[in-house]
Structures are given as structure tokens and as C-alpha cells.
Amino acid sequence: MALARPCAAMPYAPPAARRHRTVKHFVPSTTPAEGLGVLLLFRLVDESVGTFFRPDRPLVVARAPGRLDVMGGFADYSGSLVLQLPTAEAACVAVQGRDDDQLRLWSPCRDGSRTQRLSTRLAELGLPDAVLPYAEARAFLCADPRDRWVAYLLGNLVALARETGLRPAQGFDLLLHSDVPEGKGAASSAAIEVATMRALAAHYGVPLDGRTLALCCQKVENEVVGAPCGVMDQMTAACGQAGALLALRCQPCEFEGLVPVPEPLEFVGLDSGVRHAVSGSDYRTVRAGAFVGARMLADLRGLPVHRQGDLVLADDPEWRGYLANCPVAEFRRSFAARLPVTIPGAEFLQRYGGHGDPHTRIDPARTYPVAAPTAHPIEENARVERFRQLLGEPVTAASCEELGGLMYAAHASYSACGLGHESADFLVEQARARRAAGGQVFGAKITGGGSGGTVVLLGERTKVWHEALRIKKALLQRTGHAAHVFRWSSPGAMAFGTIRLEPRHG
């Protein structure tokens, strides 16, 4: 099996060219507002007619935003409540059907870090007869690191086929353009997955509600790409609403409504300049440590356990297998002091046999942190619950101070787990310093999987953005990194819907 590369790359249109224009070759079913990235996609479609797209058949366009992890992020896989804000930055996808079984992919790339265009055929994915198992799809789509981006696109077709029974006989041409910065902890991969899944489902006529769409996209991330993420990123990209926090209890994916950001307040993101990836060793090690701790707690609680394949699962009707369901007071009183700080992998396997996470494996030669990764989701869930409660109450000076304190406590917990970074710490300390100097920034914390990525700030509306610009300048002077500032919010893929581009005849 092979992915084919064309000889010539398509031209790249800079994002700055976001002005309204009539689509020359197509008539859009709706015209979106500027600033959502879709008008640029329209331009790319128009300019590629004759070299990539055809002018005589319709296209489907979908869009999905990135997200700011306001609270709860690294506790998602342990069942925590999380609060997520969709960003203005988003991934946009256009799909046009073909008469043959060819799959052609185009993703404009400015810096040459990857191939811009690739192609394959449905048969390489086992379609339409018997779609590839996820492991085989991963081996095929992720074989070349430069072409790994294709897994986030064609992995959706594999998941759509496996999870819904779709068996397409005709292929498609697909254009992806995303302005969600990669490696910033802003869920760039989830935005791509959700936009692609939404477009492919609409193209092939497969009805998907937002939750199902998000869970299918999580399959892509976990099973095809091989990144052990929870579902909060995909749910926010699919079901988020502009200007509101999506409240999600990750047990495994229970939507608990939207939390409007109070008018006096604003969340702003500032990237640290340190690339983050959930597939990184720190994230995997700390995540595994939480499941190691959960397995130890099962024995301390006297729970029966059973083996299910490679997993060792506890019969746990009280917490239902989620650390976040452990009351903080009970954990501190009965369990915290009985967990080791660390444990060698070989010792853990010998004593406990394994844990319950299908996405991390215990390396006998590695030593795993236990106490801090186990405490984090238990304590963090309580912080997120209080944070949501405060956002629903009148905004006062006292509530702003408490909200900020909860964010600083979450940041400290990341560091205790080993997921902090000096650049993110610098941004958080700059926020503290600005507050001490009278600035209207109340709190700050590292987001997502930590180890770099983006820091989110909370403060008074508009004024916190000015504070973020000051902190950005300080980071530039210290490291030379010109940070991306995340300010605006936008709708998720389901609220945005899809746009059809019909051929403009005559």
C-alpha cells in the first residue's frame, strides 16, 4: 500500500486575504461571516478549479474550532467535569465527490514541513468490501512522519465506515485549511478531525449527532493516530457555542450544558512557545500513573478485580471506575498517605498485574509517578465544580479572586504531576505580577496536557486582553517567541452546520 505524491504543490493563499468576495464557480447555500476561515476556503476552492476541484459538481463545506481548556483538562480521562471554550481559530474542510475510487487530499502548507498533496484509493483502506482494522489503518496512514497529517483525515473515513457501516464505492477530493496553531495545546487535531468527519458524513449522507460525531473522532485520535486523548477536545469542536464554556463530564462523554462567560469577564489564551503533544512521553507517563494509582486504590478499598484482555478492571459500583468520583475529603483522609510517590513498572506489574487504561502500557523499565497523578483528577474535579458554580453567580471582587485562585491551584497541580514547563510558569508568574501591579487579570493556568502549549488567563473583559499583550511582550523579550493570542470564540461544527457549494451554471 502507498500514498501517492503529486509532482507539483498547490499554491498557498495567506490567511490575511480574508475579505468577502463572490465565489466565481459556485453558489454557496449560505455566506458565513468573515473571521471564521470559511471565506478563505471558498477562495482556495475557486482558485483550484481545473487543477484540483471540478466546476460542474457540488461541494460540502464544514468547519470546527479549536478550544481553550479553561478548567479540568488533564483530568478528563479520569472522569472529571471539564469546562472548555471554543476558539475563533478553526479547521475548514471542503469535499467533492468523484466517479472513481480515488481519494485525493490537499492541505496547503507554508513552511514545507509536510507534503501538501497526497492520494490513495478506497481499496487501500479495505473499502468498499471490508474496511481495515484500526491497527492496520494506523500502520498504513502513519508510516511516514511527514505524511502523518493524512491520518487525521482518512482516519475519519475508516472510523465512519467501522462505526456506522458506511461502505462507499466512490472516492472524493478533500481540501483542508486550518488556522488553529499546531502544537499549542489548542486542540488543532480535534478541530481537523471534527471538520473532516462532519464534511464526510454530510457528503455520504450519514446522520451523526454531535456526541456520536465526537466519539467517532476520538476513535480516530486513539486508534488511528495513536494519541491517548480523552473526548473533551472533540466534543468542544463539535458541540461548542460561541461565548460559552462547554461543560462535559467525561464519564465517558456526558454533556452538562453551556456556561455563559459572564459579561464582565473574559478568557484569553497565550501560547508559551513550547510545542505540546498528547502523544509525548510525559503525558503518557503521567496518565499511566493515574491509572496505576486507581488500580492501587481498588486494592485499598477491597474491590474485586478481573482481567479483560490486557486490562485489569475493578468492580466499582461506587466510583464507576473514575477517580474523579472519589470525594476529596475521603481521599485525603483514607488514601492519600497510603500511595507511593513513584513505583517501578516491573514492581507494579508483579504486584498488581496491570491497570484499566487501554491507551497506555506499563513499561517494566520505567518508573511511574503515582501520588500526584492520582490526586490531580480528584482535586481538579472539585475545583471545576466550584469554578462552574462561581460563574453562575453575580461577579464580585471576592468571586474573581476565588476563580483566579482555583486556576492557580490547577496550575500547581500540573507541576506536581510533572507536566509543568518553565515557559508556561513564566506566563503564569507574569499574570501574578500584573495583578499585583493593579492589572485586571485574576488567574492563569497551563492547559490541556501541559508540558508547554497554551496558558489561559482570566480577567476583566478587554482589559485582560491588554494584559495578555503586555505578557506576550515580556515573553518575546525573554525567549524571542512571538506568542499567538487566542481571544475570540466561535460556534462548534454542529451549530455552524454545513454549506453546500452548488455549481454556478452560465
C-alpha positions as CSV (number, residue, x, y, z in Angstrom):
1,M,0.0,0.0,0.0
2,A,1.2,3.5,-0.7
3,L,0.2,7.2,-0.6
4,A,1.0,8.9,-3.9
5,R,2.5,12.4,-4.0
6,P,1.9,14.7,-7.0
7,C,4.9,16.4,-8.5
8,A,3.6,20.0,-8.1
9,A,2.3,21.6,-4.9
10,M,-0.8,23.8,-4.9
11,P,-0.3,27.5,-4.3
12,Y,-0.9,28.8,-0.8
13,A,-3.2,31.7,-0.1
14,P,-2.2,33.7,3.0
15,P,-4.8,33.9,5.8
16,A,-4.6,37.7,5.7
17,A,-6.7,37.7,2.5
18,R,-10.0,37.3,4.4
19,R,-12.3,39.7,2.6
20,H,-15.7,39.0,1.2
21,R,-15.8,38.1,-2.5
22,T,-18.3,36.4,-4.8
23,V,-17.4,32.7,-5.4
24,K,-16.7,32.6,-9.1
25,H,-17.5,29.0,-9.9
26,F,-20.1,28.1,-7.2
27,V,-23.1,29.4,-5.3
28,P,-22.9,28.9,-1.5
29,S,-26.0,27.9,0.3
30,T,-25.2,30.4,3.0
31,T,-22.5,33.1,3.3
32,P,-20.7,32.9,6.6
33,A,-19.3,35.9,8.5
34,E,-15.7,36.9,8.0
35,G,-13.2,35.8,10.5
36,L,-14.4,32.2,10.6
37,G,-11.9,31.0,8.0
38,V,-14.6,29.8,5.6
39,L,-14.3,32.7,3.1
40,L,-10.6,31.8,2.7
41,L,-11.6,28.2,2.0
42,F,-14.0,29.5,-0.7
43,R,-11.2,31.4,-2.3
44,L,-8.9,28.3,-2.3
45,V,-11.7,26.2,-3.8
46,D,-12.3,28.8,-6.6
47,E,-8.6,29.2,-7.4
48,S,-8.1,25.4,-7.6
49,V,-10.9,24.7,-10.1
50,G,-9.3,22.9,-13.0
51,T,-6.3,21.8,-11.0
52,F,-8.0,20.1,-8.1
53,F,-11.8,20.6,-8.0
54,R,-14.2,20.4,-10.8
55,P,-16.6,23.3,-11.6
56,D,-19.6,21.1,-12.5
57,R,-20.4,19.3,-9.3
58,P,-21.2,20.4,-5.7
59,L,-19.0,20.5,-2.6
60,V,-19.8,20.2,1.1
61,V,-18.0,22.6,3.5
62,A,-17.7,22.0,7.2
63,R,-15.9,23.9,10.0
64,A,-14.8,23.1,13.6
65,P,-13.0,25.3,16.1
66,G,-10.1,24.7,18.4
67,R,-10.6,25.2,22.1
68,L,-9.2,26.7,25.3
69,D,-9.1,24.3,28.2
70,V,-10.3,26.6,30.9
71,M,-10.5,24.0,33.7
72,G,-10.3,20.3,34.1
73,G,-8.3,19.3,31.0
74,F,-5.7,16.8,32.2
75,A,-8.3,15.1,34.4
76,D,-10.7,14.2,31.6
77,Y,-9.6,10.6,31.2
78,S,-10.3,10.1,34.9
79,G,-13.9,11.2,34.6
80,S,-13.6,14.9,35.7
81,L,-16.0,17.7,34.8
82,V,-14.3,19.9,32.3
83,L,-15.0,23.5,31.1
84,Q,-13.9,24.2,27.5
85,L,-14.2,27.4,25.3
86,P,-14.2,27.1,21.5
87,T,-11.8,29.5,19.8
88,A,-12.2,31.6,16.7
89,E,-9.4,29.7,15.1
90,A,-10.8,26.7,13.3
91,A,-10.3,24.0,10.7
92,C,-12.3,24.2,7.5
93,V,-12.8,21.3,5.1
94,A,-14.3,21.1,1.6
95,V,-15.3,17.7,0.0
96,Q,-16.3,17.0,-3.6
97,G,-17.3,13.6,-4.8
98,R,-15.6,11.6,-7.6
99,D,-16.9,8.9,-10.0
100,D,-13.9,6.6,-9.3
101,D,-12.5,5.2,-6.1
102,Q,-9.6,7.7,-5.8
103,L,-9.1,9.8,-2.6
104,R,-7.2,13.0,-3.2
105,L,-6.1,15.2,-0.3
106,W,-4.8,18.7,-0.3
107,S,-3.7,20.8,2.7
108,P,-1.8,24.0,1.9
109,C,1.5,24.2,3.8
110,R,3.6,27.4,4.0
111,D,6.7,26.1,5.6
112,G,7.3,22.9,3.7
113,S,7.2,20.8,6.9
114,R,5.0,18.2,5.2
115,T,3.7,17.1,1.8
116,Q,0.8,19.3,0.7
117,R,-1.0,16.8,-1.5
118,L,-1.4,13.0,-1.3
119,S,-3.7,10.5,-2.9
120,T,-4.7,6.9,-2.5
121,R,-7.7,4.7,-3.3
122,L,-10.6,3.3,-1.3
123,A,-9.2,-0.2,-1.8
124,E,-6.1,0.7,0.2
125,L,-8.5,1.2,3.2
126,G,-10.3,-2.0,2.5
127,L,-13.3,-0.3,1.0
128,P,-16.0,-0.9,0.0
129,D,-15.7,-4.5,1.0
130,A,-14.0,-4.9,4.4
131,V,-12.7,-1.7,6.0
132,L,-9.2,-2.1,7.6
133,P,-9.0,-2.7,11.3
134,Y,-7.8,0.3,13.2
135,A,-4.3,-1.1,13.8
136,E,-3.8,-1.7,10.1
137,A,-5.1,1.7,9.2
138,R,-2.6,3.2,11.7
139,A,0.3,1.3,10.2
140,F,-0.7,2.4,6.7
141,L,-1.5,6.1,7.3
142,C,1.2,6.8,9.9
143,A,4.1,5.0,8.2
144,D,5.8,8.3,7.1
145,P,6.1,11.0,9.8
146,R,5.9,13.7,7.1
147,D,2.5,12.4,6.0
148,R,1.1,11.7,9.4
149,W,-1.5,14.5,8.9
150,V,-3.3,12.2,6.4
151,A,-4.3,10.0,9.4
152,Y,-6.4,12.8,10.8
153,L,-8.3,13.0,7.5
154,L,-8.6,9.4,6.2
155,G,-8.8,8.1,9.7
156,N,-12.2,9.6,9.8
157,L,-13.3,7.6,6.7
158,V,-12.1,4.4,8.4
159,A,-13.9,5.3,11.7
160,L,-17.1,6.3,9.8
161,A,-17.1,3.0,8.0
162,R,-16.3,0.9,11.0
163,E,-18.7,2.7,13.4
164,T,-21.7,3.3,11.1
165,G,-21.4,0.6,8.4
166,L,-20.7,3.0,5.6
167,R,-19.3,1.2,2.5
168,P,-18.6,3.9,-0.1
169,A,-17.7,2.9,-3.6
170,Q,-16.8,6.4,-4.9
171,G,-14.0,8.5,-3.6
172,F,-13.6,12.2,-3.1
173,D,-11.3,15.2,-3.4
174,L,-10.8,16.9,0.0
175,L,-9.3,20.3,0.9
176,L,-8.3,21.1,4.4
177,H,-7.3,24.6,5.7
178,S,-6.8,25.2,9.4
179,D,-5.7,28.3,11.3
180,V,-5.6,26.5,14.7
181,P,-1.9,26.7,15.6
182,E,-0.4,23.3,15.8
183,G,1.4,22.1,19.0
184,K,-0.1,24.9,21.1
185,G,-2.4,22.7,23.2
186,A,-5.5,24.3,21.5
187,A,-6.8,21.0,20.0
188,S,-5.7,21.6,16.5
189,S,-6.0,17.8,15.7
190,A,-9.6,17.6,17.1
191,A,-10.6,20.6,15.0
192,I,-9.3,18.8,11.9
193,E,-11.0,15.5,12.8
194,V,-14.4,17.0,13.6
195,A,-14.5,19.3,10.5
196,T,-13.5,16.3,8.3
197,M,-15.9,13.9,9.9
198,R,-18.7,16.4,9.6
199,A,-18.0,17.0,5.9
200,L,-17.6,13.3,5.1
201,A,-20.8,12.4,7.0
202,A,-22.7,15.1,5.1
203,H,-21.2,14.1,1.8
204,Y,-22.1,10.4,2.2
205,G,-25.5,11.1,3.8
206,V,-24.6,9.6,7.2
207,P,-26.6,11.2,10.0
208,L,-24.5,11.9,13.1
209,D,-25.5,13.8,16.2
210,G,-22.8,15.9,17.9
211,R,-21.9,13.3,20.6
212,T,-21.6,10.4,18.2
213,L,-19.5,12.6,15.9
214,A,-17.2,13.5,18.7
215,L,-16.8,9.8,19.9
216,C,-16.0,8.7,16.3
217,C,-13.4,11.4,16.1
218,Q,-11.9,10.3,19.4
219,K,-11.6,6.8,17.9
220,V,-9.5,8.4,15.1
221,E,-7.2,10.1,17.6
222,N,-6.9,7.0,19.9
223,E,-6.9,4.1,17.4
224,V,-5.6,5.5,14.1
225,V,-3.3,8.4,15.1
226,G,-2.3,6.6,18.4
227,A,-2.7,9.5,20.8
228,P,-4.2,8.7,24.2
229,C,-6.6,11.6,24.5
230,G,-10.0,12.0,26.2
231,V,-13.0,13.2,24.3
232,M,-13.3,16.8,25.6
233,D,-11.5,18.3,22.6
234,Q,-13.7,16.6,20.0
235,M,-16.9,17.4,22.0
236,T,-16.0,21.1,22.2
237,A,-15.2,21.2,18.4
238,A,-18.5,19.5,17.7
239,C,-20.9,20.9,20.2
240,G,-19.4,24.2,21.5
241,Q,-21.2,27.5,21.3
242,A,-19.6,30.9,20.8
243,G,-19.0,32.8,24.1
244,A,-19.9,29.9,26.4
245,L,-18.0,27.2,28.2
246,L,-19.0,23.7,27.3
247,A,-19.5,21.7,30.5
248,L,-18.7,18.0,29.9
249,R,-18.5,15.2,32.5
250,C,-16.1,12.7,30.9
251,Q,-17.9,9.5,32.1
252,P,-17.3,8.9,29.3
253,C,-19.0,11.9,27.4
254,E,-21.9,13.4,29.3
255,F,-22.8,16.9,28.1
256,E,-24.0,19.0,31.1
257,G,-24.9,22.2,29.3
258,L,-23.3,25.5,28.5
259,V,-21.9,28.0,31.0
260,P,-22.1,31.5,29.5
261,V,-19.0,33.6,30.2
262,P,-20.3,36.5,32.4
263,E,-20.2,39.8,30.7
264,P,-17.6,41.4,33.0
265,L,-15.2,38.5,32.4
266,E,-13.1,37.2,29.5
267,F,-10.8,34.3,28.9
268,V,-7.7,34.8,26.7
269,G,-5.1,32.2,25.7
270,L,-1.4,32.9,25.2
271,D,0.9,30.2,23.7
272,S,4.1,29.5,25.6
273,G,6.2,28.8,22.5
274,V,6.8,25.2,23.7
275,R,5.2,22.5,21.5
276,H,2.8,20.2,23.2
277,A,1.6,16.8,22.0
278,V,-0.6,14.3,23.9
279,S,1.4,11.5,22.3
280,G,4.5,12.8,24.2
281,S,6.2,10.6,26.8
282,D,5.4,13.0,29.7
283,Y,1.7,12.9,29.0
284,R,1.6,9.1,28.6
285,T,3.7,8.5,31.7
286,V,1.6,10.7,34.0
287,R,-1.7,9.4,32.5
288,A,-0.4,5.8,33.2
289,G,0.5,6.9,36.7
290,A,-3.2,7.9,37.4
291,F,-4.4,4.5,36.3
292,V,-1.7,2.9,38.4
293,G,-3.0,4.8,41.3
294,A,-6.6,3.8,40.6
295,R,-5.5,0.2,40.5
296,M,-3.8,0.5,43.9
297,L,-6.9,2.3,45.3
298,A,-9.0,-0.7,44.2
299,D,-7.0,-3.0,46.5
300,L,-7.0,-0.4,49.3
301,R,-10.8,-0.3,49.0
302,G,-11.1,-4.1,48.9
303,L,-12.6,-4.2,45.5
304,P,-12.6,-7.4,43.4
305,V,-10.8,-7.1,40.1
306,H,-10.9,-9.1,36.9
307,R,-8.8,-9.4,33.7
308,Q,-10.3,-8.3,30.4
309,G,-7.7,-9.0,27.7
310,D,-4.7,-6.9,28.7
311,L,-6.6,-4.8,31.1
312,V,-7.2,-5.3,34.9
313,L,-10.5,-3.8,35.9
314,A,-12.1,-3.3,39.3
315,D,-15.7,-4.0,40.1
316,D,-16.5,-0.5,41.3
317,P,-20.2,0.4,41.6
318,E,-19.5,3.4,43.9
319,W,-17.0,5.4,41.7
320,R,-17.9,3.5,38.5
321,G,-14.2,3.3,37.7
322,Y,-13.5,7.0,37.7
323,L,-11.1,8.6,40.1
324,A,-13.0,11.9,39.8
325,N,-15.9,10.3,41.6
326,C,-13.8,9.9,44.8
327,P,-14.7,12.7,47.3
328,V,-11.8,14.9,48.1
329,A,-12.2,14.5,51.9
330,E,-12.3,10.7,51.7
331,F,-9.2,10.6,49.5
332,R,-7.3,12.9,51.9
333,R,-8.5,11.0,55.0
334,S,-8.2,7.4,53.8
335,F,-5.9,7.0,50.8
336,A,-3.5,9.9,50.0
337,A,-0.9,8.9,52.6
338,R,-1.0,5.2,51.5
339,L,0.0,5.8,47.9
340,P,3.7,5.7,46.9
341,V,5.2,8.8,45.3
342,T,6.5,6.6,42.5
343,I,6.7,2.9,41.6
344,P,8.9,1.0,39.1
345,G,6.9,-0.5,36.3
346,A,8.2,-4.0,36.9
347,E,7.2,-3.9,40.6
348,F,3.7,-2.6,39.7
349,L,3.1,-5.4,37.2
350,Q,4.3,-8.0,39.6
351,R,2.1,-6.9,42.4
352,Y,-1.0,-5.7,40.6
353,G,-0.9,-7.3,37.2
354,G,-1.9,-4.3,35.2
355,H,-4.3,-1.3,35.1
356,G,-7.5,-0.3,33.3
357,D,-6.3,2.1,30.6
358,P,-6.4,0.7,27.1
359,H,-4.3,3.5,25.7
360,T,-1.2,3.3,27.9
361,R,1.0,0.3,28.6
362,I,3.3,-0.1,31.6
363,D,7.0,-0.4,30.7
364,P,8.8,-2.6,33.3
365,A,11.9,-0.5,32.9
366,R,10.2,2.9,33.6
367,T,9.4,4.4,37.0
368,Y,5.9,5.9,37.2
369,P,4.7,8.8,39.4
370,V,1.7,7.7,41.4
371,A,0.6,10.0,44.3
372,A,0.4,13.3,42.3
373,P,-1.3,11.9,39.1
374,T,-3.8,10.1,41.3
375,A,-4.6,13.1,43.4
376,H,-4.9,15.5,40.5
377,P,-8.2,14.4,39.0
378,I,-9.8,14.0,42.4
379,E,-8.8,17.5,43.5
380,E,-9.3,19.0,40.0
381,N,-12.9,17.8,39.7
382,A,-13.8,19.6,42.9
383,R,-12.1,22.7,41.6
384,V,-14.0,22.6,38.4
385,E,-17.3,22.1,40.2
386,R,-16.7,25.2,42.3
387,F,-15.5,27.2,39.2
388,R,-18.8,26.4,37.4
389,Q,-20.8,27.4,40.5
390,L,-19.0,30.7,40.8
391,L,-19.5,31.6,37.1
392,G,-23.3,31.2,37.6
393,E,-23.3,33.7,40.5
394,P,-23.0,37.5,40.4
395,V,-19.5,38.7,39.6
396,T,-17.9,40.2,42.7
397,A,-14.3,41.1,43.6
398,A,-14.3,38.1,46.0
399,S,-15.6,35.7,43.3
400,C,-13.0,36.9,40.9
401,E,-10.2,36.3,43.4
402,E,-11.6,32.8,44.1
403,L,-11.8,32.0,40.4
404,G,-8.2,33.0,40.0
405,G,-7.1,31.0,43.0
406,L,-8.7,27.9,41.5
407,M,-6.8,28.4,38.3
408,Y,-3.5,28.9,40.1
409,A,-4.2,25.7,42.2
410,A,-4.9,23.8,38.9
411,H,-1.6,25.1,37.5
412,A,0.3,24.0,40.6
413,S,-1.2,20.5,40.4
414,Y,0.0,20.2,36.8
415,S,3.5,21.0,38.0
416,A,3.3,18.5,40.9
417,C,2.4,15.8,38.3
418,G,5.5,16.7,36.2
419,L,3.6,18.4,33.4
420,G,4.7,22.0,34.0
421,H,7.2,23.9,31.9
422,E,9.3,26.9,32.7
423,S,7.9,28.9,29.8
424,A,4.3,28.3,31.0
425,D,5.4,29.1,34.6
426,F,6.8,32.3,33.4
427,L,3.5,33.3,31.8
428,V,1.6,32.4,35.0
429,E,4.0,34.4,37.2
430,Q,3.7,37.3,34.8
431,A,0.0,37.2,35.3
432,R,0.5,37.3,39.1
433,A,2.9,40.2,38.8
434,R,0.4,42.1,36.6
435,R,-2.3,41.5,39.2
436,A,0.0,42.7,42.0
437,A,0.6,45.9,39.9
438,G,-3.1,46.5,39.6
439,G,-3.8,44.8,36.3
440,Q,-7.2,43.3,35.7
441,V,-6.1,39.6,35.3
442,F,-7.4,37.3,38.1
443,G,-5.9,33.9,37.3
444,A,-3.8,31.9,34.9
445,K,-3.0,28.2,34.3
446,I,-1.4,25.8,31.8
447,T,-4.0,24.0,29.7
448,G,-4.7,20.6,28.1
449,G,-2.0,18.0,28.5
450,G,0.6,20.5,29.9
451,S,4.3,20.4,29.2
452,G,4.1,23.6,27.3
453,G,1.3,24.6,25.0
454,T,-1.1,27.4,25.9
455,V,-1.7,29.3,29.2
456,V,-5.2,30.6,29.7
457,L,-5.8,33.9,31.5
458,L,-9.0,35.1,33.2
459,G,-9.7,38.8,33.8
460,E,-11.9,41.8,33.2
461,R,-13.3,41.9,29.7
462,T,-11.0,43.7,27.2
463,K,-8.5,44.7,29.9
464,V,-7.3,41.1,30.3
465,W,-6.5,41.1,26.5
466,H,-4.4,44.2,27.1
467,E,-2.6,42.4,29.9
468,A,-2.1,39.4,27.6
469,L,-0.4,41.7,25.1
470,R,1.9,43.0,27.9
471,I,2.8,39.5,29.0
472,K,3.4,38.5,25.3
473,K,5.9,41.3,25.1
474,A,7.7,40.1,28.2
475,L,7.8,36.5,26.8
476,L,9.2,37.9,23.5
477,Q,12.0,39.8,25.4
478,R,12.8,36.7,27.4
479,T,12.7,34.0,24.8
480,G,12.3,35.6,21.4
481,H,9.0,33.9,20.9
482,A,6.1,36.0,19.5
483,A,3.2,34.2,21.1
484,H,-0.2,33.6,19.4
485,V,-3.0,35.3,21.4
486,F,-6.4,33.4,21.5
487,R,-9.1,35.9,22.2
488,W,-12.4,35.4,20.3
489,S,-14.8,32.5,20.4
490,S,-16.9,30.8,17.6
491,P,-19.5,28.1,17.2
492,G,-18.8,24.4,17.1
493,A,-19.3,22.2,14.0
494,M,-22.9,21.3,14.8
495,A,-24.1,24.8,15.4
496,F,-22.2,26.1,12.3
497,G,-23.8,23.4,10.1
498,T,-22.6,22.6,6.6
499,I,-22.5,24.8,3.5
500,R,-23.1,23.4,0.0
501,L,-21.3,25.0,-2.9
502,E,-23.5,24.4,-6.0
503,P,-22.0,24.8,-9.5
504,R,-22.7,28.3,-10.9
505,H,-24.1,27.5,-14.3
506,G,-23.7,30.1,-17.1
